[in-house]
Amino acid sequence: MSADSKSTFCTVPGCGRPHRARGYCRTHYARWRASGDARPEVPIGAVRRAQAAEPTPVVAHPVALKRRLRGLPPVSRHERLLALADLAERAGVEGWDARRFEREQAKVLGGRQ
């Protein structure tokens, strides 16, 4: 980087970040390289915050889904954790006592701890 570029700032109005290339800061330059538009109307970090706010759907593996539909206990550790989380949610909603929860938990774990 030349001494010149250290003293200049991003050409996007209101940005104020140090210049990196083609008159843009690092973020606006990356946006320009990716899409051909620096998108000055979108605040920096707004896209990432919007993506983080959306919950990521949990998609079951086809084999896990088949086992679940057949009423078989989950096999993988991940499946067991998801099944236990669902079970805990159901217990809270339906107001189960500890004995019923433990009985249902034994069904989910299938003899595993």
C-alpha positions as CSV (number, residue, x, y, z in Angstrom):
1,M,0.0,0.0,0.0
2,S,1.3,3.4,-0.8
3,A,1.5,6.3,1.6
4,D,-1.2,7.9,-0.5
5,S,-3.8,5.2,0.0
6,K,-3.4,5.2,3.8
7,S,-4.6,8.8,4.0
8,T,-7.6,8.4,1.7
9,F,-11.0,7.0,2.7
10,C,-13.7,4.9,1.1
11,T,-15.7,6.8,-1.6
12,V,-19.0,5.4,-0.4
13,P,-20.8,8.3,1.4
14,G,-20.8,8.0,5.1
15,C,-18.4,5.0,5.2
16,G,-15.2,6.7,6.5
17,R,-13.2,3.5,6.5
18,P,-9.6,3.5,5.1
19,H,-9.3,3.1,1.3
20,R,-8.3,-0.4,0.1
21,A,-8.7,-0.6,-3.7
22,R,-10.6,1.2,-6.5
23,G,-11.8,3.9,-4.0
24,Y,-13.5,1.4,-1.7
25,C,-12.8,0.1,1.8
26,R,-12.2,-3.6,2.3
27,T,-15.9,-4.4,2.7
28,H,-17.2,-2.3,-0.1
29,Y,-14.5,-3.6,-2.4
30,A,-15.4,-7.2,-1.5
31,R,-19.0,-6.4,-2.3
32,W,-18.0,-4.8,-5.6
33,R,-15.9,-7.8,-6.6
34,A,-18.6,-10.3,-5.7
35,S,-21.5,-8.6,-7.4
36,G,-20.3,-5.7,-9.4
37,D,-22.0,-3.3,-7.1
38,A,-20.7,-1.9,-3.8
39,R,-24.3,-1.6,-2.5
40,P,-23.7,1.6,-0.5
41,E,-27.3,1.6,0.7
42,V,-26.8,-1.6,2.8
43,P,-25.0,-0.9,6.1
44,I,-21.8,-2.9,6.7
45,G,-22.7,-5.9,8.8
46,A,-26.4,-5.7,8.1
47,V,-26.4,-8.8,5.8
48,R,-24.6,-10.9,8.3
49,R,-26.9,-9.8,11.1
50,A,-29.9,-10.6,9.0
51,Q,-28.6,-14.1,8.2
52,A,-27.8,-14.7,11.9
53,A,-31.4,-13.7,12.9
54,E,-32.9,-16.4,10.6
55,P,-33.0,-19.8,12.3
56,T,-31.2,-22.6,10.4
57,P,-33.7,-25.4,9.7
58,V,-32.6,-28.8,11.1
59,V,-33.0,-31.3,8.2
60,A,-32.9,-34.9,9.2
61,H,-30.9,-37.4,7.3
62,P,-33.1,-39.6,5.1
63,V,-32.2,-42.7,7.1
64,A,-32.8,-40.9,10.4
65,L,-36.2,-39.8,9.1
66,K,-37.1,-43.3,8.0
67,R,-36.1,-44.6,11.5
68,R,-38.2,-41.9,13.2
69,L,-41.2,-42.6,11.0
70,R,-41.0,-46.3,11.9
71,G,-40.7,-45.6,15.6
72,L,-37.2,-46.9,15.9
73,P,-34.8,-45.3,18.3
74,P,-32.2,-42.8,16.9
75,V,-28.8,-44.3,16.1
76,S,-26.3,-41.4,15.9
77,R,-25.4,-39.1,18.7
78,H,-26.7,-36.2,16.7
79,E,-30.1,-37.9,16.2
80,R,-30.3,-38.7,19.9
81,L,-29.5,-35.1,21.0
82,L,-32.2,-33.8,18.6
83,A,-34.7,-36.4,19.9
84,L,-33.9,-35.5,23.5
85,A,-34.4,-31.8,22.8
86,D,-37.8,-32.5,21.2
87,L,-38.7,-34.7,24.1
88,A,-37.8,-32.0,26.7
89,E,-39.8,-29.5,24.7
90,R,-42.8,-31.8,24.7
91,A,-42.4,-32.5,28.4
92,G,-42.5,-28.8,29.2
93,V,-45.5,-28.1,27.0
94,E,-47.5,-31.1,28.2
95,G,-46.4,-30.9,31.9
96,W,-45.0,-34.4,32.3
97,D,-43.8,-35.6,35.7
98,A,-40.2,-36.9,36.2
99,R,-41.2,-40.5,36.0
100,R,-43.0,-40.1,32.6
101,F,-40.0,-38.1,31.2
102,E,-37.6,-40.8,32.3
103,R,-39.7,-43.5,30.7
104,E,-39.9,-41.6,27.4
105,Q,-36.2,-40.8,27.6
106,A,-35.4,-44.5,27.9
107,K,-37.5,-45.1,24.7
108,V,-35.5,-42.5,22.8
109,L,-32.1,-43.7,24.0
110,G,-33.0,-47.3,23.4
111,G,-30.9,-48.6,26.3
112,R,-28.0,-46.1,25.7
113,Q,-26.8,-43.4,28.0
